[in-house]
Amino acid sequence: MTIRLESEVRVFRVAESTVRLDKYLAEVCPELSRSRLQKLIEQGRILVNGCGAKASQRLNRGDRIDVSLPASQAAFLAAEAIPVSMIYEDDDVVVVDKPAGLAVHPGPGHSSQTLVNALLTHCPGLRAFGDTMRPGIVHRLDKDTSGLTIVAKNGPAQQHLISQFKARLVSKRYLVMVKGRLTPMRGVVEAPIGRDPSNRKRMAVVAEGKSARTSYWVKEYLGDYTLLDIATETGRTHQIRVHLSAIGYPVVGDPVYGVKSAYLERQFVHAYRLGFRLPASGEYREFTCDLPSDLWQALELMRQSCNSAKVL
């Protein structure tokens, strides 16, 4: 199916000076990939004060940014009957308990079998607005992270939610298992995150990275492992996994930054709580979901192993 979407023009006013255009656009249009933004700049579809611009251009307070999103004539997003658990839904948003192994949206090399494909079966109106490959998406979970995520059902709701994320008004909590006995029992990791200069496919704590802040509370010690309750004040790529690895407590089951596990085949990261204001009413709502069966089974096996060791 070829989908024809109407073109869209977004207008922004710069509130701070000296910020680069590409970084500014990444903040105000997080649903658009950096590669797509770069292409729009090269095509002359992004103007600064009515003139063409470069990604590295420095902006000044009060500058007008026009972003012209062309109509898509070749986007193919098929609705697929993929089972997903919807925790909440109204006319503006849907809150989904995303299973591990399901990417949030299509990307290079995979145009199907994603959360967006699943939601198109239930919410066909997603085709009518936003990024053609990320309709309704306002934030992401890693493919192998399970738990709660929000999807907007219309353009105004999407912008409302994006503004909440940008202002750090959305509450995000995770249950995470790490290797090692983390002390003290509560703390904060604050370190900038950016592309790993030695491996561009990975993220790392780097001086020139974006600010990132992760708070943690110890829920349970299991021998040489620690179950954590984590809150992220920022939403950097792979933030939790990178921060915990950087302080010497890698995530269990994480094949990139963490350690292998005999108890499960994916990273022990679950987004169990999500709080935000509903776009229509402004009412603050908080949603929760239980650990999925694979993480619950791994947790129980680790508890049993720990108890057996104590007996011995």
Secondary structure, 3 states (H helix, E strand, C coil): CCECCCCEEEEEECCCCCCEHHHHHHHHCCCCCHHHHHHHHHCCCEEECCEECCCCCECCCCCEEEEEECCCCCECCCCCCCCCEEEEECCCEEEEEECCCCECCCECCECCCEHHHHHHHHCHHHHHCCCCCCCCECCCCCCCCEEEEEEECCHHHHHHHHHHHHCCCCEEEEEEEEECCCCCCEEEEECCEEEECCEEEEEEECCCCECCEEEEEEEEEECCEEEEEEEECCCCCCHHHHHHHHCCCCEECCCCCCECCCCCCCCCEEEEEEEEECCCCCCEEEEECCCCHHHHHHHHHHHHHHHHHHHC
